[in-house]
Amino acid sequence: METPVHQPEIAIQPRGSAISGTLSRLVGHGGLIADEPSRRVFETDATTAHRSLPFLVILPQTTAEVSRVLKFCSENNIKVIARGAGTSLCAGAVPSEDAVVVGLSRMTRILDVNFADRTATVEAGLTGLSISKAVAAENFFYAPDPLSQPACTIGGNIATNAGGARSLKYGVTASNVLKVKMVLMSGEVVELGGDYLDPQGYDLLGLTFGSEGQLGIVTEVTVRILKRAEESISLLIAFGSPEEASACTADILAEGICPSALEFMDKAAIAHCEKAASAGYPLEAGALLILELEGTARAVGDEVGRIKEIAGRFEPQAFRASRDAAEAIAIWKGRKAAFAAIGQSGYHFLDPAIPLGKLPEVLKQIKELGEKYKLEIMSMCRAGDGNLQSVILYNAGDKREKMAAEECGAEILKLCVDAGGCLTAENGVGLTKRELMRHQFSEADLIQRMRVKAAFDPQWLLNPAKVFPPALRHRISPESAGNG
């Protein structure tokens, strides 16, 4: 039986000009933010319900600067929170008052594009959308497309293994990254992966995906870029119920058709997204499917016909196929406006993954939970891979509703795990789901994951309050990390 070993408390670093002065010299002009009003910008992320003013904010411009900063912080027991664009929906980038935020917003260079090898090497502060724009002239693109793609960074996408609507055909971030340059807490710089698909040895690159900034800070990334298809058509299909939409999805995939995107929206999501975007969605529908098909003109045309035939089995209320790019944009307009649809409401965002066949059952239980807590819930799903996105809406000024939303959210996540799914598909665990990790994993599972973190970060200085339940921290320590 493992003997519990208590992790020594990390001393809170002194608040003084000595630390800020040293860090300022390490990153040069404009790289240090010390005044309180400017630090306030970094006290929260897209979660907004969690806030904490960081001790200092550092904005490096090179891997060497990140290395110097982390080495200094390691030697002085200073906690470090890596930050990309702050689009985290699980409080993953929220700092603590005794932490230094290392923001990568100035590291946005494209370092190399190799069209022959179909790769691009970029700094981690660049957005995925910027990669696509940079290679568009040669008819290439970068596949992952999270809803926040105009803002979220490639480094942040690695931290949560973000996907997007196209993940059914092209995979999530892990499927599209070949190599990273990462700075360890010690200041050491390592390269993980390679310039090809299957480098030898341990798959240490795989550990970085979904690591939530707890193993190191990724500063450079080599991604795969792909040639755009000859033809692309978007479809909108409206059904009377979620069960019909789900059954149609199953039949489409069973026919061997692989859309590049296959999205589901429930009635509440249809209403809110239509109000925000005026996309022309049928408000009387009980559910929508939005699909994107890519390939040769002949192949895509054939697939549209086959999908129309499949959908006809379920008597759809509407079937719309785009005839040009403008109509395709209109079909996707509402889905991409999902967060604008939230408006000024308070919201609790959930992103579990579930087995596809369980979607109708899970949606029914979510509706019942909404009625139980007297809260409105809108649900969307990447129907091809089971990434369920449920948004609990509440009055942000009402403490009772806020508490009810959090309790309801926990119940939804537990029912998704019990249905054979997991707590998070692409947004991470962060602060908001860390206590629920016990529901999905055994204590032994969690301790083994904590040992992996300790191997990279023995002092537990990188984003230490996230992912793992605090009550388990005494089970792993710098002294015991290499034993047993």
C-alpha positions in Angstrom: 0.0 0.0 0.0 1.3 3.4 -0.9 2.3 5.6 2.0 0.9 9.1 1.7 3.7 11.7 1.4 2.8 15.3 2.1 3.9 17.9 -0.5 5.7 20.8 1.2 3.9 24.1 0.8 5.5 26.4 -1.8 6.4 29.7 -0.2 4.5 32.7 -1.6 7.1 34.8 -3.4 8.0 38.2 -1.9 6.2 41.2 -3.5 9.0 43.5 -4.3 10.8 45.4 -7.0 13.6 42.8 -7.0 11.5 40.2 -8.7 9.8 42.5 -11.1 13.1 44.2 -11.9 14.8 40.9 -12.7 11.9 39.6 -14.8 11.7 42.9 -16.7 15.4 42.5 -17.7 14.8 38.9 -18.8 12.2 39.9 -21.3 13.2 43.4 -22.4 11.1 46.5 -23.1 7.3 46.0 -23.0 7.5 42.5 -21.7 6.5 43.2 -18.1 3.0 44.3 -16.8 3.1 45.3 -13.2 0.5 48.0 -12.6 -2.8 46.8 -11.2 -5.2 48.1 -13.8 -3.3 46.4 -16.6 -3.0 43.1 -14.6 -6.8 43.1 -14.3 -7.0 42.1 -17.9 -5.5 38.8 -17.0 -7.4 38.0 -13.8 -10.0 35.7 -15.6 -10.7 34.0 -18.9 -13.9 33.3 -20.8 -15.2 31.5 -17.8 -15.6 34.9 -16.0 -17.1 33.4 -12.8 -13.5 32.8 -11.4 -11.2 35.8 -10.9 -7.8 36.3 -9.3 -5.3 39.1 -9.8 -1.9 37.8 -10.8 1.3 38.9 -9.1 2.9 39.9 -12.4 2.3 39.4 -16.1 5.2 38.6 -18.5 4.9 38.8 -22.3 7.9 37.2 -23.9 8.7 37.4 -27.6 11.1 34.4 -28.0 11.6 30.8 -26.7 14.8 32.0 -25.1 12.9 34.6 -23.1 10.4 32.0 -21.9 13.3 29.8 -20.9 14.9 32.5 -18.8 11.7 33.4 -17.1 10.8 29.8 -16.2 14.4 29.2 -14.9 14.2 32.2 -12.7 10.7 31.3 -11.4 11.8 27.7 -10.7 14.8 28.9 -8.7 12.6 31.3 -6.7 9.6 28.9 -6.2 7.2 31.2 -8.2 4.1 29.7 -9.7 3.5 30.2 -13.4 0.3 30.2 -15.5 0.7 30.0 -19.2 -1.9 32.0 -21.2 -2.8 32.2 -24.8 -5.9 34.2 -25.8 -7.8 33.5 -22.5 -10.7 31.8 -24.3 -10.7 28.9 -21.8 -14.2 27.9 -20.7 -13.1 25.9 -17.6 -11.1 28.6 -15.8 -7.9 26.9 -17.1 -6.1 30.2 -17.5 -7.3 31.9 -14.3 -4.2 32.7 -12.2 -3.6 32.9 -8.4 -2.4 36.0 -6.5 1.0 34.4 -6.0 1.5 33.5 -9.7 3.2 35.0 -12.7 1.2 34.8 -15.9 3.3 34.1 -19.0 1.3 35.3 -21.9 2.2 34.3 -25.5 0.3 37.1 -27.3 3.5 38.6 -28.7 4.7 35.2 -30.1 2.8 35.1 -33.4 5.3 34.6 -36.1 5.1 32.1 -38.9 8.6 30.6 -38.9 8.4 28.3 -41.9 5.9 27.0 -44.5 6.8 23.9 -46.5 4.2 23.2 -49.2 6.1 20.1 -50.5 6.0 18.5 -47.1 2.7 20.1 -46.2 3.8 21.6 -42.9 3.9 25.0 -41.3 6.0 25.9 -38.2 4.6 28.8 -36.2 4.9 30.3 -32.7 2.3 29.2 -30.2 0.6 32.6 -29.9 -0.7 32.4 -33.5 -4.3 31.5 -34.2 -5.2 28.5 -36.3 -7.3 30.7 -38.5 -4.1 32.8 -39.2 -2.3 29.7 -40.4 -5.1 29.0 -42.9 -5.0 32.6 -44.1 -1.2 32.4 -44.5 -1.4 29.4 -46.8 -4.7 30.1 -48.6 -3.0 31.6 -51.7 -1.7 28.1 -52.4 -5.1 26.6 -51.7 -4.0 25.0 -48.4 -5.6 25.2 -45.0 -5.2 24.2 -41.3 -8.0 21.8 -40.5 -8.9 22.2 -36.7 -11.6 24.9 -36.4 -12.9 25.5 -32.9 -15.7 28.0 -32.6 -13.3 30.5 -31.0 -10.8 30.1 -33.9 -10.6 33.8 -34.7 -9.1 34.3 -31.2 -7.8 31.0 -29.7 -4.1 30.2 -30.1 -2.4 27.1 -31.4 -0.7 26.7 -28.0 -4.0 26.8 -26.2 -5.5 24.3 -28.7 -2.7 21.9 -27.7 -3.3 22.5 -24.0 -6.9 21.3 -24.4 -6.6 19.2 -27.6 -9.3 21.4 -29.2 -11.1 20.1 -32.3 -13.9 21.9 -34.1 -16.6 21.1 -36.5 -14.2 19.4 -39.0 -12.9 16.9 -36.4 -15.0 14.1 -37.8 -13.0 14.0 -41.0 -9.7 15.7 -40.1 -9.3 14.9 -36.4 -8.6 17.1 -33.4 -5.4 19.1 -32.7 -3.5 16.0 -31.9 -4.1 14.6 -35.4 -2.7 17.8 -37.0 0.4 18.6 -35.0 3.8 16.9 -35.8 6.2 18.6 -33.4 6.4 21.1 -30.6 9.2 23.1 -28.9 8.4 23.2 -25.2 10.1 25.0 -22.3 10.2 23.0 -19.1 9.8 24.6 -15.7 13.6 24.3 -15.2 14.1 26.5 -18.3 15.3 23.5 -20.4 14.0 23.5 -24.0 12.9 20.2 -25.5 11.6 19.2 -28.9 8.9 16.5 -28.9 7.7 14.8 -32.1 9.3 15.2 -35.5 8.9 16.4 -39.0 7.1 13.2 -40.0 4.1 11.2 -38.7 5.8 8.4 -36.7 8.9 9.4 -34.8 10.6 6.7 -32.9 10.6 6.1 -29.1 8.1 7.2 -26.5 5.2 9.3 -27.7 6.0 12.2 -25.4 4.4 14.6 -27.9 1.1 12.8 -27.1 1.4 13.9 -23.5 1.2 17.5 -24.4 -2.3 17.3 -25.9 -4.8 18.1 -23.1 -2.0 18.7 -20.6 -3.5 22.2 -19.8 -0.2 23.9 -19.3 0.9 21.7 -16.5 4.0 20.0 -18.1 5.7 22.9 -19.9 5.0 26.0 -22.0 4.8 25.2 -25.8 6.4 28.0 -27.8 6.7 26.6 -31.3 4.5 24.2 -33.2 4.8 22.3 -36.5 1.4 21.5 -38.0 0.1 19.7 -41.0 -1.5 21.8 -43.7 -3.9 20.3 -46.2 -4.9 21.0 -49.8 -8.5 22.3 -50.1 -11.0 20.0 -51.8 -12.3 20.8 -55.3 -15.9 21.1 -54.1 -17.6 21.9 -50.8 -21.4 21.9 -50.1 -23.2 22.6 -46.8 -26.5 21.0 -45.9 -29.2 22.0 -43.4 -31.8 19.3 -42.4 -34.6 20.0 -40.0 -36.4 17.3 -38.0 -39.3 17.1 -35.7 -37.3 15.6 -32.9 -33.8 14.9 -31.6 -34.5 11.2 -32.0 -35.1 11.5 -35.7 -32.0 13.7 -36.2 -29.9 11.2 -34.2 -31.2 8.2 -36.2 -30.5 10.0 -39.5 -27.0 10.7 -38.3 -26.4 7.0 -37.6 -27.7 6.0 -41.0 -25.6 8.5 -42.8 -22.4 7.2 -41.1 -23.5 3.6 -41.6 -23.7 4.3 -45.4 -19.9 5.0 -45.3 -20.4 8.8 -45.9 -17.9 10.8 -43.9 -18.9 14.5 -43.9 -16.1 16.9 -43.0 -18.6 18.4 -40.4 -21.8 17.0 -38.9 -23.4 19.2 -36.2 -26.6 18.8 -34.2 -28.6 21.6 -32.6 -31.6 21.1 -30.3 -34.7 23.3 -30.3 -33.4 25.8 -27.6 -30.1 26.2 -29.5 -32.0 26.8 -32.8 -34.1 29.6 -31.2 -31.2 31.3 -29.5 -28.8 31.1 -32.5 -31.5 32.3 -34.9 -32.2 35.3 -32.6 -28.6 36.2 -32.6 -27.8 35.6 -36.3 -31.0 35.7 -38.3 -29.7 32.7 -40.3 -33.1 31.6 -41.5 -33.3 28.5 -39.2 -36.8 26.9 -39.0 -37.9 27.7 -35.4 -40.6 25.0 -35.5 -38.0 22.3 -35.8 -37.2 20.0 -32.9 -33.6 19.5 -34.1 -31.2 20.5 -36.9 -28.4 18.8 -38.6 -25.8 20.9 -40.4 -23.3 19.1 -42.6 -20.4 20.0 -44.8 -19.3 17.7 -47.6 -16.0 18.0 -49.4 -14.3 16.2 -52.3 -14.6 16.2 -56.1 -17.7 17.8 -57.6 -19.0 14.4 -58.8 -18.4 12.7 -55.4 -20.0 15.5 -53.4 -23.0 15.7 -55.7 -23.5 11.9 -55.3 -23.3 12.2 -51.5 -25.9 15.0 -51.4 -28.3 12.7 -53.2 -27.6 9.8 -50.9 -28.1 12.0 -47.8 -31.3 13.4 -49.1 -32.6 9.9 -49.6 -31.5 8.8 -46.1 -33.0 11.9 -44.5 -36.3 11.2 -46.4 -36.8 8.1 -44.2 -37.4 10.5 -41.3 -39.7 13.0 -43.1 -37.6 16.1 -42.6 -39.3 19.4 -42.2 -36.6 21.1 -44.3 -33.7 20.1 -46.5 -31.4 22.9 -47.8 -28.2 22.5 -49.9 -25.9 25.4 -50.5 -25.4 26.4 -54.2 -22.5 28.8 -53.6 -20.2 30.0 -50.8 -22.6 32.7 -49.7 -25.4 30.1 -49.0 -22.9 27.9 -47.2 -21.9 30.8 -44.9 -25.6 31.4 -44.3 -26.2 27.8 -43.2 -23.3 27.9 -40.8 -24.0 31.5 -39.6 -26.3 30.5 -36.7 -24.1 27.7 -35.4 -21.0 29.9 -35.4 -23.0 32.5 -33.5 -23.6 30.2 -30.5 -21.7 32.3 -28.0 -23.2 35.5 -29.4 -26.6 33.9 -28.7 -25.8 33.8 -25.0 -25.9 37.5 -25.0 -25.7 39.1 -21.5 -26.9 36.0 -19.7 -24.8 34.2 -17.2 -23.8 30.8 -18.6 -22.3 27.5 -17.5 -20.6 25.8 -20.5 -20.2 22.0 -20.6 -18.3 20.0 -23.2 -18.6 16.3 -22.3 -18.2 13.6 -24.9 -20.7 10.8 -25.2 -21.3 7.7 -27.3 -23.2 8.7 -30.4 -26.0 6.2 -29.8 -26.7 7.7 -26.3 -27.5 11.2 -27.6 -31.3 11.0 -27.5 -31.2 9.5 -24.0 -28.7 12.0 -22.7 -30.7 14.9 -24.2 -33.9 13.7 -22.6 -32.1 13.6 -19.2 -30.6 17.0 -19.7 -34.1 18.4 -20.4 -35.4 16.8 -17.2 -32.5 18.4 -15.2 -33.3 21.8 -16.7 -36.9 21.3 -15.5 -35.7 20.2 -12.0 -33.5 23.2 -11.6 -35.8 25.6 -13.4 -33.1 26.6 -15.9 -32.9 26.8 -19.6 -30.4 24.6 -21.3 -29.4 24.7 -25.0 -27.5 21.8 -26.4 -25.4 21.3 -29.6 -23.4 18.3 -30.5 -20.6 17.4 -33.0 -22.8 14.5 -34.1 -20.0 12.7 -35.8 -17.7 12.3 -32.8 -20.0 12.8 -29.8 -18.7 16.1 -28.5 -21.7 17.4 -26.7 -21.9 21.2 -25.9 -24.6 22.1 -23.4 -25.0 25.7 -22.2 -26.9 26.4 -19.0 -28.3 29.9 -19.0 -29.1 31.8 -15.8 -29.4 35.3 -14.4 -25.9 36.4 -13.7 -27.0 38.6 -10.9 -28.9 35.9 -9.1 -26.7 33.9 -6.7 -29.3 31.2 -6.3 -29.5 30.7 -10.0 -25.7 30.7 -10.3 -25.4 28.0 -7.7 -28.2 26.0 -9.3 -26.5 26.2 -12.7 -23.3 24.8 -11.2 -25.2 21.9 -9.4 -27.1 21.2 -12.6 -23.9 21.2 -14.6 -22.2 18.7 -12.3 -25.2 16.4 -12.7 -25.1 16.6 -16.5 -21.4 15.8 -16.5 -21.9 12.8 -14.3 -24.7 11.4 -16.4 -22.5 11.8 -19.5 -19.7 9.8 -17.8 -22.2 7.2 -16.6 -23.4 6.9 -20.3 -19.9 5.9 -21.3 -18.5 9.4 -22.1 -16.0 11.7 -20.4 -16.0 15.1 -18.6 -14.4 17.1 -21.4 -14.1 16.7 -25.1 -11.9 19.8 -25.9 -12.1 22.6 -23.4 -10.3 21.0 -20.5 -10.8 20.3 -16.8 -9.3 23.5 -15.3 -10.9 24.6 -12.0 -14.5 23.9 -12.9 -14.3 20.2 -13.4 -11.4 19.1 -11.1 -13.6 17.7 -8.3 -15.6 15.7 -10.8 -12.4 13.9 -11.9 -13.1 11.5 -9.0 -16.3 10.5 -10.8 -14.6 9.4 -14.0 -11.3 8.1 -12.6 -10.2 6.0 -9.7 -7.7 7.3 -7.2 -5.0 5.1 -8.7 -5.7 6.6 -12.1 -5.4 10.1 -10.9 -2.3 9.5 -8.9 -0.6 8.0 -11.9 -1.4 11.1 -13.9 -0.1 13.3 -11.1 3.2 11.3 -11.2 3.5 12.2 -14.9 3.1 15.9 -14.1 5.6 15.6 -11.3 8.1 14.1 -13.7 8.0 17.2 -15.9 7.4 19.7 -13.1 8.8 18.3 -9.7 8.0 21.5 -7.8 4.4 21.7 -9.0 4.8 25.3 -10.2 3.0 25.1 -13.6 -0.7 25.8 -13.3 -0.8 23.8 -10.1 -4.3 24.4 -8.9 -6.0 22.9 -12.0 -7.2 19.4 -13.2 -6.5 17.4 -10.0 -8.7 17.4 -6.8 -6.7 19.3 -4.2 -7.4 16.6 -1.6 -5.2 14.2 -3.6 -2.2 16.5 -3.6 -0.7 14.9 -0.5 -0.4 11.6 -2.4 2.4 12.8 -4.6 5.3 15.1 -3.9 8.7 16.0 -5.4 10.4 13.5 -3.1 8.1 10.6 -4.1 7.6 11.4 -7.8 10.4 9.1 -9.0 9.6 6.2 -6.6 7.2 3.3 -6.8 
